[in-house]
Amino acid sequence: MTQDLVLDIPDIHCKRCANIIKQALDFTAGVEAIEINFEERNASVSIDPERITSKKIKTIIIALGFSAMII
């Protein structure tokens, strides 16, 4: 079972920012899929809630230097 999240990430300004976040989450256990739209400054993330929480996803993004809010 997967859980779909949408995160507002207002600090994304370019494709490089999006790639930094995508690469970090691609290597995170429990992340099933991720799509980042830097033009809309958000991310859609599918997770396995038995392996990772939405709060942990937000924490990872913040640790990379971006602000993030689950919407």
Backbone torsions as a table, in degrees:
resi	resn	phi	psi	omega
1	MET	NA	134.1	178.6
2	THR	-114.1	156.8	175.8
3	GLN	-119.9	131.4	179.8
4	ASP	-99.0	130.8	179.6
5	LEU	-119.3	149.9	168.8
6	VAL	-125.4	127.8	-179.6
7	LEU	-118.9	133.7	172.5
8	ASP	-85.3	124.5	-179.3
9	ILE	-129.3	82.8	-172.3
10	PRO	-66.2	-15.6	-178.3
11	ASP	-83.7	-3.5	177.0
12	ILE	-73.2	122.3	-178.7
13	HIS	-120.3	-12.3	-176.2
14	CYS	-158.1	175.9	179.4
15	LYS	-65.3	-31.3	179.0
16	ARG	-63.2	-43.8	176.8
17	CYS	-58.4	-46.0	-179.8
18	ALA	-61.2	-41.5	-179.8
19	ASN	-65.9	-36.7	177.7
20	ILE	-60.0	-47.1	-179.9
21	ILE	-66.5	-45.6	-178.5
22	LYS	-60.3	-45.3	-179.5
23	GLN	-62.3	-41.5	179.7
24	ALA	-63.7	-43.3	-177.7
25	LEU	-76.9	-28.6	177.1
26	ASP	-60.2	-30.4	-178.3
27	PHE	-98.0	14.6	-179.2
28	THR	-99.5	123.9	178.9
29	ALA	-59.8	133.7	178.6
30	GLY	98.2	-12.0	176.5
31	VAL	-87.4	118.7	-177.0
32	GLU	-89.2	-39.1	-179.0
33	ALA	-158.6	152.1	177.2
34	ILE	-146.1	137.6	174.3
35	GLU	-134.1	125.7	-178.8
36	ILE	-115.6	131.4	177.3
37	ASN	-113.7	100.4	-176.2
38	PHE	-71.4	-24.6	178.2
39	GLU	-68.8	-38.0	178.0
40	GLU	-92.6	-6.4	178.6
41	ARG	57.1	51.1	176.3
42	ASN	-146.5	168.6	178.6
43	ALA	-135.3	138.9	171.9
44	SER	-107.4	124.1	-175.6
45	VAL	-129.7	130.0	173.0
46	SER	-103.7	126.5	-177.3
47	ILE	-125.9	159.4	169.5
48	ASP	-93.9	104.7	-174.6
49	PRO	-65.1	-11.3	175.5
50	GLU	-82.5	-14.1	-177.9
51	ARG	-112.0	-24.5	-178.4
52	ILE	-153.5	150.7	179.9
53	THR	-103.5	161.4	176.1
54	SER	-64.1	-34.1	178.3
55	LYS	-63.0	-38.4	178.6
56	LYS	-66.3	-38.9	177.1
57	ILE	-60.4	-47.1	178.6
58	LYS	-60.6	-42.5	179.8
59	THR	-62.1	-40.0	178.9
60	ILE	-63.1	-45.3	-179.2
61	ILE	-64.0	-42.4	178.4
62	ILE	-64.2	-39.1	178.5
63	ALA	-62.9	-24.8	177.6
64	LEU	-80.1	-6.6	177.6
65	GLY	102.0	12.1	179.6
66	PHE	-112.3	148.6	171.7
67	SER	-83.8	151.4	-178.0
68	ALA	-150.8	142.8	177.6
69	MET	-140.8	129.0	177.1
70	ILE	-75.3	128.2	179.8
71	ILE	-118.1	NA	NA
